[in-house]
Amino acid sequence: MPRNQTAEEYRAEFMQSLIATGAPEHTAGQLGDQAAAMIRKIIGVNALTADEITHVLGILRRAYEKPESIPTAALAPTETLLLLHTLAESTSDPALKQQIGETITALQVQ
């Protein structure tokens, strides 16, 4: 019999699914830095595939789409920038490195 999940366990499982399969347009919005914190907790020291990195970039972009809806504590992209730098170091794909760099630049401009 399946056990009841806590809200945090459900969010982690949902985020793990988004990393693996890609995020629909409406997901991960208004999470801000919380999205990166969850992703970092889920992946730990594990390497991601190129597809998973692409999915993570989509999740992070959508997490900051509506800054007016993000909780104040999650506005500063501290965890997000750490995650992005880790992802940049983990790939040798120039196109992915460029996408990561563009995401970093966009977050620093906000």
ZIZI-V486697 format. One record per run of one state. SS is the DSSP state (H for helix, E for strand, L for the rest). FROM is the first residue (numbers start at 1). LEN is the number of residues. If there is no record, write none. Layout:
SS;FROM;LEN, SS;FROM;LEN
//
This chain:
L;1;6, H;7;15, L;22;11, H;33;11, L;44;6, H;50;14, L;64;3, H;67;3, L;70;2, H;72;3, L;75;3, H;78;13, L;91;3, H;94;16, L;110;1
//
